[in-house]
Amino acid sequence: MNHASIPSATLLATARTMLRALAPLVLLAAPSPCQPPVADYLFDGDTVSSTPGASLMVLDTIGGEIGFGERTIDGFERTVCTFSEEVGLALSPVTAAFPQGAYTVVLLFRFETVSGYRKVLDFKGGTDDGGLYVQGGNLGFYPFAVGFGAPISPSQWIQVVLTRDEAGNVAGYVDGAPQFQFADSQAAAVVGPGDELRFFQDDSETTGEESAGSVARLRLYPFALSEAQVGGLDRIPCPLIPDAAANDLAVNKIRVLRRVKLTAQVPSRTILVKVEIQNRGRHEEVIPDLEALANLVALSVDPIGESCTAPTPVLAADANAFPLVLPPRKKLKVPFALTIDCASDPLPSTSGDPGHEDLRISVDVFRQALGEGPDMHPADDVCPRPAGFLGSNLDPCPSGTFKDKGCGPKFSDGTVGADILIDVLVR
């Protein structure tokens, strides 16, 4: 692996000439968090909300007894509420919390069975067959809309979100991905006269449309979250994760010129490689100086073939920009200069004649360069990498709000994580 080294004054001058029109280091703003929920049930051995505003709402059991046990969610052991078939939860009163008829319900749970119809949420006190279901692995609101792609598997922890805005538009999501939407002209997603929301128990109109399972978290908001806000919701609340395990830096993307042309008149070219990293942890990260940044972000360049040696990447950051402070969620673009003067295979790679690339690049981020505390998600410290390395495709706490999309080019099947290659042409 060719680690980035501290550039000499000459190399830095060359890099700065290239970057004159650009800021060498760019901090990217992150979206603002949404408002807190009016109720947040964590099921840490009880059914009491962690938010004081929910004290008038009572979450009780229906149909039998619930239990509590330890389960692994997104790599962490925590206490959850367990329930058998025919047993569910009922929350009341709730309409006072939704004065405008708008709301968002967020459930982190799993079902043991997802075939057929398995009721998730009932609005009419168990007297109507309509409501939110898992339908053959999809999320649907019977009888109006159903999702697609079967994203729900047995015993898989999923975060289901149901929103209804003041105009009556209803939308459903699984792990941040939209599943369905419809106009609720019949008020099917409005709480009935009993002023009660029921979870996981089938209604009296049918039998057997339920599943045993577990629930780890239930949240209620008095408004409809947007699609972007739904995608940014956390799963496990960060206070449940020890501070010592709250560090997480990730590589988001690499931008580089994929084809470089050399000629007799221009026998070498210096190109820019821009690496975007992100603080996904709970604490701000401080990069004190150029040396720390060089030890933190390592750009590797490997030759394909034996005719040429790999060029040495040069960190092209401005020494006067330090110290750099990265609060949680902040992104940082780190530039490297790469001087290319040789091609192992001078022919161009094309769709009809592929395989003539000359260089392969990759990036590692080493959080330990900034001090004590390991990076709790080493899988996102490298690029390229595939999406969905955590199974759920969600990066859990410490930040709990990141959907990891992988890093690198796409393969022919559309998935992310292919090699990052540079094709050098000699004419």
C-alpha positions as CSV (number, residue, x, y, z in Angstrom):
1,M,0.0,0.0,0.0
2,N,1.4,3.4,-0.9
3,H,0.5,5.7,2.0
4,A,0.3,9.5,1.4
5,S,3.3,11.3,2.5
6,I,4.0,14.9,3.6
7,P,4.6,16.8,0.3
8,S,7.7,18.8,-0.3
9,A,7.5,22.5,-1.0
10,T,8.0,21.9,-4.7
11,L,5.3,19.3,-5.0
12,L,2.9,21.4,-2.9
13,A,3.5,24.4,-5.2
14,T,2.6,22.2,-8.2
15,A,-0.6,21.1,-6.5
16,R,-1.6,24.6,-5.5
17,T,-1.2,25.7,-9.1
18,M,-3.7,23.1,-10.1
19,L,-6.0,24.0,-7.3
20,R,-5.9,27.8,-7.7
21,A,-9.6,27.8,-8.8
22,L,-10.6,25.4,-6.1
23,A,-10.6,25.3,-2.3
24,P,-8.2,22.5,-1.4
25,L,-10.3,21.4,1.5
26,V,-14.0,21.7,1.5
27,L,-16.4,21.1,4.4
28,L,-19.8,20.1,3.2
29,A,-22.9,20.9,5.3
30,A,-25.2,18.2,6.4
31,P,-29.0,18.4,6.6
32,S,-30.6,19.6,9.8
33,P,-32.2,17.0,12.0
34,C,-36.0,16.9,12.3
35,Q,-37.9,17.8,15.4
36,P,-38.0,15.3,18.3
37,P,-40.9,12.9,18.5
38,V,-43.8,13.4,20.9
39,A,-43.3,9.8,22.1
40,D,-40.3,7.5,22.0
41,Y,-40.7,4.0,23.4
42,L,-37.3,2.1,23.7
43,F,-38.7,-1.0,25.4
44,D,-35.7,-1.2,27.8
45,G,-37.6,-3.5,30.2
46,D,-40.8,-1.5,30.2
47,T,-43.4,0.2,27.9
48,V,-42.8,3.8,29.1
49,S,-41.9,6.6,26.7
50,S,-38.5,8.3,27.1
51,T,-40.1,11.7,26.2
52,P,-42.0,13.4,29.0
53,G,-44.7,14.8,26.7
54,A,-46.1,11.3,26.2
55,S,-47.0,10.8,29.8
56,L,-50.8,11.0,29.0
57,M,-50.5,8.2,26.4
58,V,-50.5,4.6,27.8
59,L,-48.9,1.8,25.9
60,D,-50.5,-1.5,27.1
61,T,-50.6,-5.1,26.1
62,I,-53.6,-6.8,24.4
63,G,-54.4,-10.5,23.9
64,G,-51.8,-11.8,26.4
65,E,-48.5,-11.1,28.0
66,I,-45.4,-9.6,26.4
67,G,-41.8,-10.3,27.4
68,F,-38.4,-8.7,27.3
69,G,-35.2,-10.2,26.2
70,E,-31.7,-9.4,24.7
71,R,-31.4,-9.3,21.0
72,T,-28.7,-8.2,18.5
73,I,-29.7,-5.2,16.4
74,D,-27.2,-3.7,13.9
75,G,-24.4,-5.4,15.8
76,F,-25.4,-4.3,19.3
77,E,-27.0,-6.2,22.1
78,R,-30.0,-4.5,23.6
79,T,-33.3,-5.2,25.4
80,V,-36.4,-5.5,23.2
81,C,-40.1,-6.3,23.7
82,T,-41.1,-9.8,22.5
83,F,-44.6,-10.9,21.6
84,S,-46.3,-14.1,20.5
85,E,-49.0,-14.5,17.9
86,E,-52.3,-13.0,19.0
87,V,-50.5,-10.6,21.4
88,G,-50.0,-7.0,20.6
89,L,-49.7,-3.5,22.0
90,A,-52.4,-0.7,22.2
91,L,-51.6,3.0,22.6
92,S,-54.2,5.4,23.8
93,P,-55.3,8.2,23.8
94,V,-53.5,9.4,20.7
95,T,-55.7,11.9,18.8
96,A,-54.7,14.8,21.1
97,A,-51.1,14.3,19.9
98,F,-52.1,14.7,16.3
99,P,-54.3,17.8,16.3
100,Q,-54.1,18.5,12.6
101,G,-54.7,14.9,11.6
102,A,-51.1,14.5,10.5
103,Y,-48.5,12.1,12.0
104,T,-45.5,9.9,11.5
105,V,-45.3,6.4,13.1
106,V,-41.8,4.8,13.2
107,L,-41.4,1.2,14.2
108,L,-38.2,-0.8,14.5
109,F,-39.3,-4.5,14.7
110,R,-39.1,-7.9,13.2
111,F,-41.7,-10.6,12.4
112,E,-40.9,-14.3,12.5
113,T,-43.4,-14.9,9.6
114,V,-43.8,-12.5,6.7
115,S,-45.8,-14.7,4.3
116,G,-49.4,-13.9,3.6
117,Y,-50.9,-11.0,5.6
118,R,-49.3,-10.0,8.9
119,K,-50.9,-7.0,10.6
120,V,-48.6,-4.2,11.8
121,L,-50.8,-1.3,12.6
122,D,-54.6,-1.0,13.2
123,F,-56.5,2.3,13.5
124,K,-60.0,1.1,14.2
125,G,-59.7,-0.7,17.5
126,G,-59.6,-4.1,15.9
127,T,-63.0,-3.8,14.2
128,D,-61.8,-3.4,10.6
129,D,-59.7,-5.5,8.3
130,G,-57.9,-2.4,6.9
131,G,-54.6,-1.2,8.1
132,L,-50.8,-1.5,7.7
133,Y,-49.6,-5.0,6.9
134,V,-46.6,-7.0,5.9
135,Q,-47.9,-8.7,2.8
136,G,-45.7,-11.5,1.4
137,G,-42.5,-9.6,2.3
138,N,-43.8,-6.2,1.2
139,L,-45.3,-3.4,3.2
140,G,-48.9,-2.5,2.3
141,F,-51.9,-0.6,3.5
142,Y,-54.9,-2.8,2.9
143,P,-56.9,-2.4,0.7
144,F,-55.4,0.7,-0.9
145,A,-51.7,0.2,-1.7
146,V,-48.9,-2.3,-1.5
147,G,-45.1,-2.0,-1.9
148,F,-42.7,-4.0,-4.1
149,G,-39.4,-5.8,-4.1
150,A,-40.2,-7.9,-1.0
151,P,-37.6,-6.1,1.2
152,I,-38.9,-7.8,4.4
153,S,-37.6,-11.2,5.4
154,P,-38.4,-13.4,8.4
155,S,-36.6,-12.4,11.7
156,Q,-35.0,-9.4,9.9
157,W,-34.9,-6.1,11.9
158,I,-36.7,-3.5,9.7
159,Q,-37.7,0.1,10.3
160,V,-41.1,0.8,9.0
161,V,-42.4,4.3,8.7
162,L,-46.0,5.4,8.0
163,T,-46.8,9.1,7.4
164,R,-50.0,11.0,6.8
165,D,-50.1,14.7,6.1
166,E,-52.8,17.3,6.7
167,A,-54.1,16.8,3.2
168,G,-54.6,13.0,3.8
169,N,-51.7,11.8,1.7
170,V,-50.3,8.5,3.2
171,A,-46.9,7.0,2.5
172,G,-45.1,3.9,3.7
173,Y,-41.4,3.2,3.9
174,V,-39.1,0.3,4.8
175,D,-35.6,1.1,6.0
176,G,-35.9,4.6,4.5
177,A,-37.0,3.4,1.0
178,P,-40.5,4.4,-0.2
179,Q,-42.9,1.5,-0.6
180,F,-46.3,3.0,-1.3
181,Q,-48.4,6.1,-1.2
182,F,-52.1,6.9,-1.6
183,A,-54.7,9.6,-1.0
184,D,-56.6,8.7,2.1
185,S,-60.0,10.0,1.1
186,Q,-61.8,7.4,3.2
187,A,-59.9,8.2,6.4
188,A,-58.7,4.6,6.6
189,A,-55.4,5.8,8.2
190,V,-57.2,8.0,10.8
191,V,-57.7,6.8,14.4
192,G,-61.2,5.6,15.0
193,P,-63.7,6.6,17.8
194,G,-61.9,4.4,20.3
195,D,-58.9,6.8,20.1
196,E,-56.5,3.8,20.0
197,L,-53.6,2.6,17.9
198,R,-53.0,-1.2,17.9
199,F,-49.8,-2.9,16.9
200,F,-49.1,-6.4,15.8
201,Q,-52.5,-7.9,16.6
202,D,-55.0,-9.0,14.0
203,D,-58.5,-7.6,13.9
204,S,-61.8,-9.4,14.6
205,E,-62.8,-9.4,10.9
206,T,-60.2,-12.1,10.1
207,T,-58.0,-14.6,12.0
208,G,-54.4,-15.7,11.8
209,E,-53.1,-12.5,10.0
210,E,-50.5,-11.8,12.6
211,S,-47.0,-13.0,13.5
212,A,-44.9,-13.4,16.6
213,G,-41.9,-11.1,16.8
214,S,-40.0,-8.4,18.6
215,V,-40.1,-4.6,18.7
216,A,-37.1,-2.4,19.7
217,R,-38.5,1.1,19.3
218,L,-41.7,3.0,18.6
219,R,-41.8,6.7,17.8
220,L,-44.6,9.2,17.1
221,Y,-44.4,12.6,15.4
222,P,-47.3,15.1,15.2
223,F,-46.6,15.8,11.5
224,A,-45.6,14.0,8.4
225,L,-41.9,13.6,7.9
226,S,-40.6,14.2,4.4
227,E,-39.0,11.4,2.4
228,A,-35.6,12.9,3.1
229,Q,-36.3,13.1,6.8
230,V,-37.5,9.5,6.8
231,G,-34.3,8.5,5.1
232,G,-32.3,10.3,7.8
233,L,-34.0,8.6,10.8
234,D,-31.8,6.7,13.2
235,R,-32.6,3.2,14.4
236,I,-30.9,2.5,17.7
237,P,-30.8,5.7,19.8
238,C,-27.2,6.8,20.3
239,P,-27.4,7.3,24.1
240,L,-27.6,3.5,24.4
241,I,-24.2,3.1,22.8
242,P,-21.1,3.7,25.1
243,D,-19.1,6.9,24.3
244,A,-16.0,4.8,23.9
245,A,-17.6,3.2,20.8
246,A,-18.8,6.5,19.3
247,N,-16.1,7.1,16.7
248,D,-16.8,6.5,13.0
249,L,-15.0,8.0,10.0
250,A,-16.0,6.8,6.5
251,V,-14.9,7.1,2.9
252,N,-17.9,8.4,0.9
253,K,-16.5,8.7,-2.7
254,I,-13.4,9.1,-4.9
255,R,-13.4,11.5,-7.9
256,V,-10.6,11.1,-10.5
257,L,-10.1,11.5,-14.2
258,R,-10.6,8.0,-15.6
259,R,-8.6,8.5,-18.8
260,V,-5.3,10.3,-19.1
261,K,-3.7,11.1,-22.5
262,L,0.1,11.4,-22.9
263,T,1.9,12.5,-26.1
264,A,5.5,13.2,-27.1
265,Q,4.9,16.9,-26.4
266,V,3.2,16.1,-23.1
267,P,5.0,13.1,-21.7
268,S,3.5,13.5,-18.2
269,R,0.4,14.9,-16.6
270,T,-0.6,15.7,-13.0
271,I,-4.2,15.0,-12.2
272,L,-6.2,15.6,-9.1
273,V,-7.8,12.8,-7.0
274,K,-10.5,14.1,-4.6
275,V,-11.4,11.8,-1.7
276,E,-14.5,12.6,0.3
277,I,-14.6,11.4,3.9
278,Q,-17.3,11.9,6.5
279,N,-17.6,12.0,10.3
280,R,-20.4,9.5,11.1
281,G,-19.6,9.5,14.8
282,R,-21.1,11.2,17.8
283,H,-18.2,13.5,18.5
284,E,-16.4,16.1,16.5
285,E,-13.1,15.1,15.0
286,V,-10.1,17.5,15.0
287,I,-7.4,17.1,12.4
288,P,-4.6,19.2,13.9
289,D,-2.2,19.5,11.0
290,L,-1.0,18.2,7.6
291,E,0.8,15.3,9.0
292,A,-2.3,14.0,10.8
293,L,-4.3,14.3,7.6
294,A,-1.6,12.4,5.7
295,N,-1.8,9.6,8.3
296,L,-5.6,9.7,8.4
297,V,-6.3,9.3,4.7
298,A,-4.2,7.0,2.6
299,L,-4.5,6.9,-1.2
300,S,-3.0,3.8,-2.8
301,V,-2.0,3.5,-6.5
302,D,-1.2,0.1,-7.9
303,P,0.0,-0.6,-11.5
304,I,-1.8,-3.0,-13.7
305,G,1.0,-4.8,-15.6
306,E,4.8,-4.6,-15.1
307,S,6.0,-2.0,-17.6
308,C,5.5,1.0,-15.3
309,T,6.0,1.8,-11.6
310,A,3.0,3.3,-9.8
311,P,3.1,7.1,-9.3
312,T,3.3,8.4,-5.7
313,P,0.2,10.3,-4.5
314,V,1.0,13.7,-3.0
315,L,-1.4,15.2,-0.4
316,A,-2.3,18.6,-1.9
317,A,-3.9,20.3,1.1
318,D,-3.0,23.7,2.3
319,A,-0.9,23.6,5.5
320,N,-2.5,27.0,6.5
321,A,-6.0,25.4,6.6
322,F,-5.4,23.6,9.9
323,P,-6.6,22.7,12.4
324,L,-9.7,21.3,10.7
325,V,-12.8,20.5,12.8
326,L,-15.3,17.9,11.6
327,P,-18.6,18.0,13.7
328,P,-20.8,14.9,13.4
329,R,-22.2,14.4,9.9
330,K,-19.7,16.8,8.3
331,K,-17.9,15.8,5.1
332,L,-14.4,16.7,4.1
333,K,-12.8,16.7,0.6
334,V,-9.2,15.7,0.6
335,P,-7.2,16.4,-2.6
336,F,-4.2,14.4,-3.8
337,A,-2.0,15.2,-6.8
338,L,-1.0,12.3,-9.0
339,T,1.7,12.7,-11.7
340,I,1.4,10.1,-14.5
341,D,4.2,9.6,-17.0
342,C,3.9,6.0,-18.1
343,A,1.5,3.5,-19.5
344,S,1.9,-0.3,-19.2
345,D,-0.7,-0.7,-21.9
346,P,-0.9,2.3,-24.3
347,L,-4.2,1.1,-25.9
348,P,-7.5,2.6,-24.9
349,S,-10.1,0.5,-23.1
350,T,-13.5,0.5,-24.8
351,S,-16.7,-1.4,-24.4
352,G,-15.7,-3.6,-27.4
353,D,-12.1,-4.0,-26.3
354,P,-11.9,-3.7,-22.5
355,G,-9.0,-4.5,-20.1
356,H,-6.4,-2.0,-21.1
357,E,-6.4,0.1,-17.9
358,D,-3.1,0.9,-16.3
359,L,-3.6,2.0,-12.7
360,R,-5.9,0.9,-9.9
361,I,-6.6,3.2,-7.0
362,S,-8.1,2.8,-3.5
363,V,-8.4,4.7,-0.3
364,D,-8.3,3.8,3.4
365,V,-9.1,6.0,6.3
366,F,-7.3,5.3,9.7
367,R,-9.3,7.0,12.5
368,Q,-6.6,5.9,15.0
369,A,-4.4,8.7,13.5
370,L,-6.5,11.2,15.5
371,G,-6.0,9.6,18.9
372,E,-7.6,7.1,21.2
373,G,-10.7,5.2,20.3
374,P,-11.1,2.7,17.4
375,D,-13.3,3.3,14.4
376,M,-16.5,1.3,15.2
377,H,-17.3,0.5,11.6
378,P,-14.1,-0.4,9.8
379,A,-16.1,-1.8,6.8
380,D,-16.8,1.8,5.6
381,D,-13.2,2.9,6.0
382,V,-12.3,1.7,2.5
383,C,-13.2,2.5,-1.0
384,P,-14.1,0.7,-3.2
385,R,-16.6,-1.3,-1.2
386,P,-20.1,-2.7,-1.9
387,A,-23.3,-1.3,-0.5
388,G,-25.2,-3.0,2.3
389,F,-22.1,-4.2,4.2
390,L,-24.2,-4.2,7.5
391,G,-26.9,-6.4,6.1
392,S,-29.6,-3.8,6.6
393,N,-27.7,-1.3,4.5
394,L,-27.9,1.1,7.4
395,D,-25.0,2.5,9.4
396,P,-26.3,2.2,13.0
397,C,-25.1,4.2,16.0
398,P,-23.1,6.2,17.0
399,S,-24.9,8.4,14.5
400,G,-27.6,6.0,13.4
401,T,-28.7,8.1,10.4
402,F,-26.5,7.0,7.5
403,K,-27.6,4.7,4.7
404,D,-24.3,3.4,3.3
405,K,-24.5,3.4,-0.5
406,G,-21.1,1.8,-0.9
407,C,-18.2,3.4,-2.7
408,G,-16.8,3.1,-6.2
409,P,-18.0,2.5,-9.8
410,K,-20.8,0.2,-10.6
411,F,-20.5,-3.3,-11.8
412,S,-22.4,-4.5,-15.0
413,D,-25.3,-5.6,-12.8
414,G,-25.7,-2.1,-11.3
415,T,-24.2,-2.8,-7.9
416,V,-21.5,-0.5,-6.4
417,G,-18.0,-1.4,-5.5
418,A,-16.1,-2.1,-8.7
419,D,-12.4,-1.3,-9.1
420,I,-11.4,2.4,-9.6
421,L,-9.3,2.3,-12.7
422,I,-7.3,4.8,-14.7
423,D,-6.7,4.2,-18.4
424,V,-3.5,5.9,-19.7
425,L,-3.2,6.5,-23.4
426,V,0.1,7.2,-25.2
427,R,-0.1,8.8,-28.7
